[in-house]
Amino acid sequence: MRWTSCAFTRKSVIASGLCATKTTEEGGPGEGVCAKAEAMAQKKTAATFRMGKVLAVATDFMSNGANNNCAKAIVTAEAVTCSIKEAAVAAASSRLTDSTSAGTIRHLYVHIPFCARICPYCAFYKDLLDRSQTERFCEAILREVQQCAANFDIVPRTIFFGGGTPTALTIAQLESLLRGVQRQLDLSELIEWTIEANPGSVSARKAALLFKFGVNRISLGVQSWDDALLKTLGRDHNAHQAEESFRLLRDAGFPNINIDLMFGLPGQTAEQWEVTLKKTIQLQPQHISAYCLTYEEDTEFFLRHSCGELRSNADLEAEFFELAMSLLEEAGYEQYEISNYARRGYASTHNRAYWTGEDYLGIGPSAFSTFGMRRWQNVPDYREYIARVLAGRSVIKSTEELTPEMKHTEQIALSLRTRNGVPANLVAPQSARRDEFVRLGLLRRSNDNFILTRAGKSLADSIAEAFI
């Protein structure tokens, strides 16, 4: 499961009038720019360099809305309002498929919201696993895929199953989903198929099934190799189970495994973080994501942080970030995005699509999609989602018409996080600020782009904000 902050975009994009005030990695309930494209792929970094899980994926990720788990019961008046809104959204959503000739969709995200346990820090849309609902949920997912395939030209290069915990589904349900996607879509150009997995839900049989059906990348939510810290995070696995899960995936044949890590945890020391990094390096995954814990609204951790029980330490978080960059670089991992490191040739194609502003299609409850100059979000409630899909009704909760200015803002915020940096022409209007950052050693020019230096990465959100 992924998590992000959007703290940077919340400050800068709101100032531009492009984003609602409540955001999470995959966005708050139906809101603006940072709750969407950025929410899809980005995770949180830390302190002064928290540029927002902007995005889901991620995301790795690309879907979820905020924690809307309490929005189950709707009183009559609300239902009336909802039906009026739904009619308006349905009219808008009918226009979304009017221009399929605008381009082929190459990136697909599928959101599986079920979790065996709700982690106290997680602000993604998720719900406790209910075995009585998962069969119908899988049916609804495949029905939406079918509907989208009829309305869009979908030839995916990447597919990402995120959550939640996709591997919380049974073997039969996973097989049904994978087989259904294979049958309904043209996968002839697929190069990367990722599924998120939690160590507590990995088995040899599930790993073999995923590999058999063409999944070639696993993102494993380890978070820490320290059992006490895992307990603090509310995780349902320990370090031994995480290592066993990693080895099961390797034995199943997966050549590309990402390990998700978190730092800035309550009570975490630099020594503990260093041990986690070195243990991860020892396992030799192809990809490592390292995110700083952020205290998101609608989470238990946020409440505990608000009352002073949990505290963040910007200086310590910055130290953790520096340690990650140093150790991972020394071990041969390239930092191709502020929170993501990969061996050569293993940077996530799916995530890079978000960061470069490519179109993507989100399937499942709360999933966001962007196609051309339109962006929309599915309803963030899996029960309502199932009911709508199976009744043949639109699952779109809200739509948004993008503007060139919004696209420009997103491109600066997202591209600055990457190793390629931001195109020089995008920051040319702020040349005085740009040159000052260069003078201060925070930016450097590389051909036609400006790239964050090592020092600049720790101030990424402030630098990006100056250009927006």
N, C-alpha and C positions, 0 to 999 in steps of 0.2 A: 504494500500500500504506500502510496506516496503522500507527501505533505509539503506545502510551501507557504510562504508568507505573503508575498505581494506587497511587503512593506514599502519598498521603493516606489512601485507603481501606484500604490495607494496614495502616496504623497504627491508625486509628480503628475500623474494622469488625472487625478481628481482636480488638481489645480487647473488642468486644461478642460475640465468639464466632460471628460470622456469615461469616467468610471464612478460607479457607486461607492459608497463608503465602506461597505461590508464585503470583504474579499477573502478568498482562501486560494489554495493552489488551483483548484479547478473552479474557483469562483464562488461568490456568495449567491443567494437566490436570484438568479436571473439578471446579473448586472453587467457592467461595461467591460471595457477593454482588458483590464488586468485580470478580471475574473474568467477570461476566456483563453485567447491564444496563448498568453503568457502562462496562464494557469495550466495549460496542457503540458508543457514540457519542463517547466522550471520547478525547482525545489527551493527550499530556503537556503540562503547562506547565512551570515551572521552579522549581528550588530550593525555597524555602519555599512557593511556590504550586503545587506539583505535586499536583494532585488527580486521581486517576485515574478514558486512555485506556481508573478507573472506566470502562468500558468499555471498543467494539470497539474501532464502526461503528466505534473507528471509527476513528471511524468513521466521522465518516462510517462508520462501520462497523459491523457488528454481529456478527461471527462468531467469529473464530479463537480457537484455543487457543494455548498456548505452543508453542515450537519442539519438537515431538515427532518430529523427522525421524529420530532414531536408533531409534525404536521400531518397527523393521521385522521383525526376527526374534524369534520367540517360542518358547522351549524348551517341551518337553512339559509340565512341571509348570505353567509359566505358562499354557499353553494350557488346561489343565484348570481352573485358577483362573478364567481368562477366560470359559470356557464357563459356569461356575457363576454368575459375575457377570452374564453376558449373559442367562441365564435369569431372574435376579432383575430386571434392567433391563427385559427384555421384558414381564414381568408388570406392572411399574410403568408402562411406556410404553403398555400396552393401556388403562390408566385415563386416559391423557392425552386421549383422544378421546371420553370418556364424556359430556362436557358441552359439546358444540359450541354448544348454545343459550346458553352463557354470554356469547357475543358474537362479532361479526364481526372477523376479523383484517384490519387495514388496512395493515400494514407488513411487507414481505418482504425478507429479505436472502439473497443467494446468494453463497457463498464459492467463488472460483476460486483454488486455492492455487499455481498454477504461476508460476514466475519464470525468466527467462532467466539471471539471476545472483542469488545469495543475498547480500543486503546485510549487512555485518558488524554492524549495529546493530539489525537487525530480529528481534523476538521473536514475530512472528505465526506461526501454522501455515502453512508453505509448503514447497515442494519444487521442485527443478530441473525445468524443462520437459522432459517425456518425450513426444515425438510418438507413440510407440507406445501410449500410455495415454490420450491426450486424447479420442479418439473414444468410447471406452467410458465415460470420465468424463462427457462431455456426455450420453450416453444415461442414465447413472445419475442425473444431476441432474434430467433431465426425468421420469424414473420416480419420483423422490422427490416432485417437484412434483405429479405425478398422484396419488400416494398421499395426500399432504397435502390435496389438493383434495377427495378422497373422504371425508376425516375431519373437515375443518374448513370453516367458512363463510369463504372467503377472497375479499374484494373489495378489493384493495389500492388505497390512495391513493398509496403510495410503494413503489418497488422500488429496491434498491441492490445492484449487482453489485460486490463488493469482492474483495480478495485479499491476497497474491499480485498477479498482474497479469492481469485478465480479458482485456485486449487482446493478451496473448501467444498466445491461441487464434487459429486461422486464420480467414479470412473465412467459410469454409464452416461451421466449427464455431460461430462467433458467430451466424451466420444460423440455424443449427439450434436453438440455445438460445433466441434471441429469438422465432423463429416458434413454437417449442414452448410457451413461456410465454404467448404471445398466444392460442394455441389452447386451452390447458388452463385458463386463468383468466379471470374476468370483469374486464376492464380498463376498464369503462365509467366508473369513478370515479377512474382514475389521473391524478394531477396532476404527479408527479415521478418520473422514472426516471433514476437515476444510474448511471454506470459509471466505475470508476477506471481510469486509463490512465497508463502510463509513456511519456515522450517517445520512448524507443527503440522502442516497439511501435506507434506511431501512423502511419497512412498515409492518404492521401486516400480510398482505396477503403474502408478500415475505417470511417473517419469518416462517409462517405456511407451506408454500410450501417447503422450505429448510428442515424443520424438518420432514415433511411427507416423503421426498425422502431419508432420512437416514443421512443427514448432522447432526453431533452431536457435532461440535465445531465451534464457531464463533470467529474470530479475529476482534475486533472493533477498528477502527482507530480514537480514541478520541484525542490523542496528548496532550491536555491541557483542564483544566476546566476554563480557563481564556479567556473571549471573546476577549480581546485586543490582546492577544498572538495568538489566533486562526486567527484573522484578519491578523496579521503579517505573519503568515504561509500561508496565502492564502486559508485557508480551507473554504468550502462552508457550514459549519454548525456552530452553536453556542453551548454553554455548555448545555443549556436547551434541544436542539434537541438531543445532545449526550446522555443525561440521559434518555430521552424518548425512544430513540432507544434501549438502554440497557434494559429498562423495557419491551419493546415490545418483545425482544428476550427471556427474562425470561418468559413472559406470554405465549410465543409460546411453551415453554417446554424445552428450551436448558439448559442442566445441566452444560455445560462447555463453559464459555465465557472468552476470553482473551481481556484485554484492553491494547492497545498500547499507550504509553506515550513518550514524548520527553522532554529533558532538554538541557540546554545550549543555549536557544533561545535568539535572539536579545532582549536586554532589560529585560530579565527575572531575577527576584530576587530569593533569597533563600526562602523568605517567600511565593512567588507565587508557587514555586515548592513544598514546604511543604503542601500548601493548596491542590494542585493537587493530591499529594500522599494520603493525608488523605481523600479526597473526594472519590478517587478510592477505598481505603480500606473500606470505609463506604458502598460502593455498593456490596462488597464481591464477586468479580469475582474469578474464580478458578485460573486464570493465569494473570500475569501482565508482560508486556515487557516494559523496560525503556531504551531508547536509547538517546545518545547524538547527537545533530545536528552536522553534518559535512558538509563542503562546498565542494560539488562535482563539478567536471568539467561538462560543458554543462548544467549548471543551472543558473538561474537568481541570486540566492544567491551567487554563486561562483564569478560571475562578480562583484557583489556589495562588496563582501569580498575582492576581489583582488584590488579594487580601494579604500579600506579603509572605505567604508560606513558602512559595517558590520564588527564587530570584535569578535574574540573568546577570551575567558579568561580561560586559563588552570587551574588556581587555583580555580576559581569559579566552573568550570565544575567538578573538583575533589571533591569540597564541595557538589555539587548536587549528585554526585555518592555515596559519603559516607552517605548522608542523605537518599537516596533511600535504601541502604543496611540496615541501622539502622531501619527505620520505617517499612519497609516491613518484616524484620526478626521479629521484635517485634509483628507484626500483624499475624504471623504464616505462612508467605510465605518463602519457601526455595529457595535460589539462586542456581539453578541447572546449570546455565550458566551465564556468567558475566552480560548479559543484560536481563536475563529471570528468573522470580520468579513464583513459583507455590505452591498451597496447596498440601499436600501429595496425591500422586496418580494422579496428573493432569499435570505433566510435559509433554510437547509435544512429542509424539512418533515420529512424522514426523521430527521435528527438530533434535531430538537425532540421527535419522538415518543418517543425514548429518554429524553430529559431530563425529560419529563413523565410517564413511567411507563406509557406505553401498551403494549398487547400487541404482540408482533412474532413472526414465524416465521422461523427460520433454516434455510436449505437448504444442503447441502454438508458436507464434512468439517470437523469442529470447530465448526460453527455452533451458536450458542445460540438458544433460543426461550424466550419467557415468555408464558404464557397463563393469565389469572386468577392463582391462587396457586401455580402450578407453573412450574418452570423446568427445562429439560433441555438437554443438550449432545450433539451427534453425535460419533461416533468421530473422533479427530483424526489420521486416516491415510487418505489418499485411496484407497490400494489396498484396504484393508479396507472402506472405505466403498463402493467399487464392487462388491466381492464380495457384501457384505450386501444392497445395494439390488437388484442383479440376481438374487439368490437369493430375494428376497422376505422377507428377514429385517429385523428392526428395526435401524436405524442409530444408535439412541440409546445413548450410553455411560453417562450418569448422569442422574439426576433429583433434583430438590430441591423440597421443600414449603416455600413461603414463609410467613412469619408476618406479622401486622400490624406487629410491631416491625421486621422486616427491611425491609418496605415503607416504613415511617416513616424509617428510617435512609437508605435510598436516596433518598427524596424530598428530604430535607434536603441530602445531599451533592451531588445533581445539580442541584436547582433553585437552590441558592446560586450556582452557576457562571453562571447565565443573567442576562440583563438584567432579567428580571421578579423575580428574587430568590426568597426563601423565604417562604411564607405565614406571617403573624404567629402564627397559632395553633400552628404546628409548633414554634416556639421560645419560646412563652409559658412553658413549665415552667422555662426557663433565663432568666428575665427579667432577673436581676441581671447575668448575663454579657452578654446582649443589650444592655442599657442601657450597660454599660461600653464595649462596642465602638462604640456610637453616640457616647458621650462622647469616645472616642479618635479619632473621625472615620473609622472603618473600615466602619461600617454607617450607612445612613440609612433612614428609613421612607418608603414611598411607598404611600399608600392602605392596603391590608391586607397589604402585603408589606414585608420588610426586604431591602434591596439593598446589595451591596458598593459602597463608594465606590472612586474611583481608587486610593487608598492601600490599601484593603481587598483589592483584587484581587491584590495581590502577597503577601497573607497568607491567601489563600482557604482553604488546607487547614487551617491552624491555627484559623481562625475556625469552619469547619465542624466540626472535631474537638471544639471546645468545646461544641457543641450535641448531640453524639451520645453 
